[in-house]
Amino acid sequence: MNIFDHQIKNVDKGNVVAILGAQWGDEGKGKIIDMLSEYSDITCRFNGGANAGHTISVNDKKYALHLLPCGVLYDNNISVLGNGMVIHVKSLMEEIESVGGKLLDRLYLSNKAHILFDIHQIIDSIQETKKLKEGKQIGTTKRGIGPCYSTKASRKGIRLGTLKNFENFKNMYSKLIDHLMDLYNITEYDKEKELNLFYNYHLKLRDRIVDVISFMNTNLENNKKVLIEGANAAMLDIDFGTYPYVTSSCTTVGGVFSGLGIHHKKLNLVVGVVKSYLTRVGCGPFLTELNNDVGQYLREKGHEYGTTTKRPRRCGWLDIPMLLYVKCINSIDMINLTKLDVLSGLEEILLCV
């Protein structure tokens, strides 16, 4: 399907389409973006980090993508990681290697995206363990996302653009790591090993780190077709989700503009991806959760285990008031309903209205 040549009433055709999750994630966005990317020139991520997870199957080979956009498997497609992201560079390099080919030649990274270091993951684990003992755990992926956004918000973080000048990067790196080790009482951390890795990343990525704001707007002026991939989903948004059981970034349509630096009037179409039943990973409220045989049936038939964490997902019935709330926030033009086949073996299907 060429989404840029849609026939949706009262929605103008254009060159910028956003695909956003309308629940708690795991709606099947990756497969949809993979199909639609055949017709796009550029596929972008604008938020989050390696806490996202999409599994794509091509010619019987599976690709588990956590940072790269799902359009990366098309040779004609440019991939962009926007400034709203936090990037664990080691994980990114592993993904690039797993995909293979000349991917690096068509990958652009925002110089304003923040670098997520291993110490952020250690801090994430420390914080989650402490909350678990207090009975207040969030159920994070422990990928360091929250701690990295925290250093960004406290204006102590390191942007990816810093990596282009390695001597400057080294000085900022040492200050940040020393600060975090002292703040969280971390006594052992191999800074030298991590710095050696980052020198290699500097050599490989310095020409791929660009001003994405200028890059995106230049391409839009040249009428390039842009597909925007949302990570996580609306009900995990830091402001609009089920706070505090949320992620640490803006997962709704506003994040598209702040996370890529494009004007809101450039966006033509918002597709909300909706699973025909509900799932969520981690803790937090879940009005229609099924802690019974039906819930187990949905989990097994739908293969509801996290791409990132491998944790079993909590399952429940579709929540219509939630969708109406998300439609309002995201100004959704079109809904893509997924996994209807999973419901086919049930004698009774319920909805929350």
Order of alpha helices (4+ residues) and beta strands (2+ residues): beta-alpha-beta-beta-beta-beta-beta-alpha-beta-beta-alpha-alpha-alpha-alpha-beta-alpha-beta-alpha-beta-beta-alpha-beta-beta-alpha-beta-beta
